[in-house]
Amino acid sequence: MVFEFIIAAVLFLAVVVYTFNYMSSAVSTFSSGAFTNSLHVKGMQASELILRSKGSWSGGVPDALGVAEEWPMLSPQYLQNLEDYCEDNYDDGGGLLEKLGFSGPRKTFIKIIVKDHEGGIVCQCAPDSDMPEGSIVAHVRRFAVSEQMLPLSIDVWTWY
């Protein structure tokens, strides 16, 4: 009788340990996928806000962050304003990250590169430091045209 109880207790503990181990590995995989999806959505939102809305720049300070003249045409002056604003106000209070809604308890960073049809950089907006090793990163590529009706590619990276 005692021997049967010991066998049942050992089997029960083995099942409990196996279940906890399985659940912890499944939850970490799920949460990593959820973080990546969240970053992808933030990148899409930021690219949509910047590329599809008309800019309103008073003296280099944006009332609205848009760079579009008329979608899908991007204004070279607004692109230059975005680059200048990003250099000076990337992480400041009320700066680019806050205007994009990236401030909060889990700080999200963004990198935007606009390239012309030959691959030359037209506009670059990035933090001073590079993406840390092991960061969860999402990438979005959008396309628009310049005032000369030449294609522009817009790459947006977001990471925690």
Buried (B, 14 or more C-beta within 10 A) or exposed (E): EEEEEEEEEEEEEEEEEEEEEEEEEEEEEEEEEEBBEBBBEBBBBBBBBBBBBEBEBEEEEBEBBBBBBEEBBBBBEBBBBBBBBBEEBBBEEEBBBBBBEBBEEEEBBBBBBBBBEEEEEBBBBBBEEEBEEEEBBBEBEBEBBBEEEEEBBBBBBBBB
